């Protein structure tokens, strides 16, 4: 694993000024609310006396509790040779920008991590052999599918056989407040890799900007569930999303919210005449522009339960304007076998690799339950509770219903939209959806 601070918000001083750093910027901006000086003067003074600025930052951020000031310090961080499982822990933080090497577009070599927990259990050699076999089979799948379809389709479906111990790289842009919360969570994570990552980032940032980072106590709800994978191995499970609940009287709430944003009357007054806003007209206005829905749509919420593969979850978690609660990977939920794997006649070999992965996960679980998922594949599944508002769902639909979207996530989103149409047809139409496109059951299939 390698961690590098690739950049931060700093710039050289002008004329005789001292250079600006994340710490001096924070100290200057923290004084704006209480000083008559101009912001240019505040920045100059903060940069000229860094010792005083650091003491001021520590007082404001950690003694007085005004931690929003730390958001003015921004860092660009390279994370290299980090496992896919650890990436999920990192990207649990929502107020951060990530760009990750995509297994959908990049043909991978043989890069994987043997977790310390497996090494301590004496499983290093067998774990490495399993990972090498996964990567060898990945290359076979790529070649078999590419002979009939495009190279991208080959990589897209072949990745389902790779384990969550496969390494990747990503670039991360994060402010100091979000970084402090991320470090507190990772520093108390059950996976050694995550704790080690927290130590590395903490050390690097503390060397550059010690006054804006302080280790925090981890939130109680962030504890990792240590359940071990269940058996028996199976490939079938209900993967159709279920709409659990939604905002009561959603049509009335949306119509009234839209009227409120455009009028001058109270919400109660408008609610008595909610029919004044025609949702069908609204839908015609926003049809095929789901990413431009007005903020009033945020007053409508849906709660879905999904069963998704690791590959699908990697895309789902990108939608950070939602509440995503994910259970541990569970072998009892089966696996997602890509259609092109079935079409090319290598499904049985795929299942054998998955079965071996589950056997290894079971052995690791006997020593360290939380680490067992390292052995599982991108094809393995987990159960997810997704609570999302209609505006964010419109954004999701605009991205994931595109014909070029990956088939797994497209199936999930298509099914969610169908569920909304069943329960709240007027809301779906107001979001700009065409009912004719969701009249039949969706099927997880690839593009021709």
Secondary structure, DSSP 4 states (H G I P E B T S, - for coil): -EEEEEEES-BPPSTTPPPB-HHHHHHHHHHHTT--S-HHHHHHHHHH-HHHHHHHHHIIIIIS--GGGGGG-EEEEEEEEEEHHHHHHHTT-SSSEEEE--TTTS---S-B---HHHHHTT-HHHHHHHHHHHHHHHHHHHHHHHTTS-HHHHHHHHGGGSBTTBEEEEEEEEEHHHHHHHHHHHHT-SSHHHHHHHHHHHHHHHHH-GGG----PPPGGGPPP-PPPP-S--S----S-EEEEE-TTHHHHHHHHHHHHHSSS-HHHHHHTGGGS-HHHHHHHHTT-GGG--GGGGG-EEEEEEEEEHHHHHHHTT--SEEEEEPPP-GGG-B---HHHHHTT-HHHHHHHHHHHHHHHHHHHHH-GGGGGGGSBTTBEEEEEEEEEHHHHHHHHHHHSSTTS-HHHHHHHHHHHHHHHHH-HHHHHHTT--GGGGSS--------
